[in-house]
Amino acid sequence: MGKIIVEVCVGTHCTMMGAMNIIDSIHSLEEIQRELDEDFCEVEVRATPCRKLCGGEVNGPFVKIDGEEIQSAENEGVMAAIMSRCRSKNL
């Protein structure tokens, strides 16, 4: 079983752009895994303070999955990236 580290920026701008929705979606994924009694992978979610990445053409929310930065993150993309990492760690 692999462990995925997901860091979500919860600075003001990222929070306004949907960071909390992303965190909620990740927690929902964990709950579904528990209900199905699946041991697919462990996901650790870390809320991180603003890293001053916003500006110009770069927008939040910012999410890091095992060190890989996603800018302008959306629920679907983050969930897909987590599932992909889980599959690769469990091979």
Backbone as CSV, one residue per row, in Angstrom:
resi,resn,N_x,N_y,N_z,CA_x,CA_y,CA_z,C_x,C_y,C_z
1,MET,0.851,-1.183,0.000,0.000,0.000,0.000,0.891,1.239,0.000
2,GLY,0.565,2.202,-0.838,1.335,3.437,-0.912,0.672,4.557,-0.142
3,LYS,1.466,5.541,0.190,0.943,6.724,0.877,1.156,7.925,-0.022
4,ILE,0.092,8.683,-0.232,0.116,9.873,-1.068,0.060,11.093,-0.150
5,ILE,0.975,12.038,-0.349,0.976,13.290,0.410,0.385,14.367,-0.492
6,VAL,-0.720,14.957,-0.039,-1.389,16.017,-0.795,-1.351,17.286,0.043
7,GLU,-0.724,18.320,-0.488,-0.636,19.604,0.194,-1.508,20.605,-0.556
8,VAL,-2.447,21.199,0.159,-3.374,22.154,-0.443,-3.159,23.519,0.195
9,CYS,-2.867,24.516,-0.641,-2.710,25.877,-0.137,-4.059,26.382,0.362
10,VAL,-4.083,26.917,1.568,-5.315,27.472,2.118,-5.164,28.964,2.408
11,GLY,-4.287,29.616,1.634,-4.194,31.073,1.701,-5.520,31.676,1.242
12,THR,-5.702,32.935,1.475,-6.974,33.601,1.170,-7.405,33.399,-0.278
13,HIS,-6.528,33.667,-1.216,-6.894,33.553,-2.625,-7.248,32.107,-2.994
14,CYS,-6.424,31.165,-2.593,-6.685,29.766,-2.926,-7.977,29.268,-2.286
15,THR,-8.234,29.706,-1.060,-9.480,29.319,-0.403,-10.676,29.867,-1.170
16,MET,-10.585,31.105,-1.606,-11.679,31.695,-2.382,-11.852,31.006,-3.734
17,MET,-10.781,30.429,-4.264,-10.835,29.764,-5.567,-11.203,28.276,-5.471
18,GLY,-11.467,27.780,-4.260,-11.981,26.414,-4.133,-11.113,25.417,-3.406
19,ALA,-10.095,25.857,-2.693,-9.203,24.928,-1.996,-9.952,24.053,-0.991
20,MET,-10.914,24.618,-0.288,-11.644,23.841,0.716,-12.499,22.760,0.057
21,ASN,-13.028,23.033,-1.128,-13.791,22.017,-1.859,-12.890,20.844,-2.235
22,ILE,-11.658,21.147,-2.605,-10.703,20.094,-2.948,-10.416,19.234,-1.722
23,ILE,-10.181,19.868,-0.588,-9.937,19.125,0.657,-11.131,18.253,0.998
24,ASP,-12.340,18.791,0.878,-13.555,18.010,1.148,-13.667,16.807,0.223
25,SER,-13.335,16.988,-1.051,-13.396,15.884,-2.014,-12.404,14.777,-1.657
26,ILE,-11.224,15.161,-1.222,-10.219,14.166,-0.838,-10.698,13.383,0.375
27,HIS,-11.277,14.066,1.341,-11.812,13.384,2.524,-12.961,12.452,2.135
28,SER,-13.773,12.851,1.166,-14.859,11.986,0.692,-14.286,10.713,0.074
29,LEU,-13.201,10.833,-0.678,-12.544,9.676,-1.266,-12.082,8.717,-0.172
30,GLU,-11.520,9.261,0.887,-11.062,8.426,2.003,-12.237,7.703,2.654
31,GLU,-13.377,8.404,2.819,-14.560,7.797,3.427,-15.103,6.671,2.559
32,ILE,-15.122,6.870,1.256,-15.602,5.838,0.330,-14.718,4.597,0.430
33,GLN,-13.408,4.804,0.501,-12.496,3.671,0.631,-12.777,2.895,1.917
34,ARG,-13.032,3.608,3.008,-13.324,2.937,4.284,-14.633,2.164,4.199
35,GLU,-15.675,2.776,3.611,-16.975,2.117,3.503,-16.895,0.862,2.648
36,LEU,-16.083,0.905,1.599,-15.937,-0.254,0.719,-14.915,-1.247,1.265
37,ASP,-14.305,-0.892,2.394,-13.278,-1.714,3.023,-12.141,-2.003,2.049
38,GLU,-11.784,-0.984,1.289,-10.689,-1.114,0.337,-9.423,-0.533,0.946
39,ASP,-8.339,-1.198,0.711,-7.044,-0.765,1.210,-6.214,-0.280,0.025
40,PHE,-6.788,0.635,-0.755,-6.195,1.070,-2.008,-4.908,1.848,-1.761
41,CYS,-4.989,2.913,-1.020,-3.796,3.655,-0.617,-4.195,4.666,0.449
42,GLU,-3.209,5.100,1.172,-3.430,6.094,2.223,-3.146,7.477,1.650
43,VAL,-4.063,8.410,1.918,-3.898,9.781,1.447,-3.803,10.688,2.671
44,GLU,-2.692,11.402,2.773,-2.528,12.371,3.859,-2.696,13.767,3.273
45,VAL,-3.667,14.496,3.806,-3.947,15.851,3.328,-3.345,16.846,4.315
46,ARG,-2.585,17.786,3.767,-1.977,18.827,4.591,-2.425,20.190,4.067
47,ALA,-3.050,20.968,4.916,-3.386,22.348,4.569,-2.133,23.182,4.791
48,THR,-1.705,23.909,3.769,-0.478,24.681,3.871,-0.783,26.176,3.779
49,PRO,-0.006,27.000,4.446,-0.207,28.446,4.336,0.201,28.940,2.950
50,CYS,-0.179,30.145,2.657,0.130,30.756,1.369,1.628,30.703,1.102
51,ARG,1.970,30.294,-0.124,3.373,30.235,-0.528,3.715,31.343,-1.514
52,LYS,2.827,32.305,-1.651,3.051,33.484,-2.513,3.301,33.103,-3.979
53,LEU,2.540,32.148,-4.480,2.699,31.692,-5.861,1.760,32.401,-6.830
54,CYS,0.712,33.025,-6.320,-0.272,33.684,-7.185,0.322,34.958,-7.786
55,GLY,-0.148,35.275,-8.948,0.260,36.524,-9.572,0.426,36.357,-11.066
56,GLY,0.149,37.409,-11.784,0.279,37.365,-13.229,-0.663,36.341,-13.833
57,GLU,-0.114,35.403,-14.585,-0.912,34.376,-15.238,-1.086,33.127,-14.385
58,VAL,-0.477,33.107,-13.217,-0.525,31.932,-12.351,-1.605,32.127,-11.297
59,ASN,-2.556,31.185,-11.244,-3.661,31.285,-10.295,-3.771,30.027,-9.450
60,GLY,-4.385,30.187,-8.296,-4.657,29.062,-7.414,-6.024,28.486,-7.708
61,PRO,-6.395,27.507,-6.960,-5.657,26.958,-5.835,-4.463,26.123,-6.284
62,PHE,-3.471,26.085,-5.397,-2.264,25.322,-5.648,-2.300,24.051,-4.808
63,VAL,-2.029,22.942,-5.453,-2.031,21.645,-4.786,-0.741,20.929,-5.178
64,LYS,-0.092,20.322,-4.198,1.084,19.478,-4.459,0.692,18.050,-4.133
65,ILE,0.959,17.156,-5.080,0.718,15.733,-4.852,2.064,15.039,-4.973
66,ASP,2.544,14.539,-3.845,3.881,13.934,-3.786,4.930,14.839,-4.421
67,GLY,4.830,16.131,-4.148,5.820,17.094,-4.615,5.547,17.685,-5.986
68,GLU,4.577,17.153,-6.725,4.247,17.673,-8.052,3.187,18.765,-7.931
69,GLU,3.545,19.961,-8.364,2.671,21.144,-8.228,1.587,21.156,-9.302
70,ILE,0.359,21.423,-8.860,-0.760,21.648,-9.772,-1.260,23.057,-9.492
71,GLN,-1.284,23.899,-10.520,-1.817,25.246,-10.343,-3.200,25.308,-10.968
72,SER,-4.007,26.236,-10.526,-5.407,26.333,-10.960,-6.085,24.976,-10.800
73,ALA,-5.841,24.339,-9.670,-6.330,22.986,-9.418,-7.856,22.950,-9.326
74,GLU,-8.416,21.870,-9.830,-9.852,21.615,-9.755,-10.051,20.215,-9.196
75,ASN,-11.212,19.994,-8.576,-11.503,18.706,-7.945,-11.196,17.517,-8.842
76,GLU,-11.713,17.548,-10.063,-11.581,16.406,-10.958,-10.121,16.082,-11.263
77,GLY,-9.343,17.105,-11.545,-7.928,16.895,-11.857,-7.147,16.376,-10.666
78,VAL,-7.449,16.905,-9.489,-6.763,16.459,-8.278,-7.131,15.008,-7.974
79,MET,-8.411,14.669,-8.073,-8.845,13.291,-7.814,-8.197,12.324,-8.809
80,ALA,-8.139,12.711,-10.078,-7.515,11.863,-11.098,-6.036,11.651,-10.801
81,ALA,-5.348,12.710,-10.388,-3.924,12.604,-10.067,-3.700,11.705,-8.854
82,ILE,-4.562,11.817,-7.849,-4.446,10.960,-6.663,-4.667,9.499,-7.046
83,MET,-5.710,9.225,-7.812,-6.007,7.850,-8.210,-4.863,7.269,-9.052
84,SER,-4.308,8.075,-9.931,-3.190,7.619,-10.751,-1.988,7.253,-9.877
85,ARG,-1.703,8.103,-8.903,-0.581,7.834,-7.985,-0.850,6.570,-7.168
86,CYS,-2.088,6.407,-6.717,-2.429,5.214,-5.934,-2.197,3.946,-6.756
87,ARG,-2.640,3.979,-8.007,-2.449,2.808,-8.877,-0.961,2.509,-9.068
88,SER,-0.159,3.548,-9.312,1.262,3.307,-9.563,2.002,2.834,-8.308
89,LYS,1.569,3.281,-7.140,2.229,2.868,-5.906,1.841,1.452,-5.500
90,ASN,0.713,0.969,-6.027,0.235,-0.359,-5.649,0.596,-1.427,-6.671
91,LEU,1.380,-1.087,-7.665,1.770,-2.086,-8.683,2.867,-2.987,-8.163
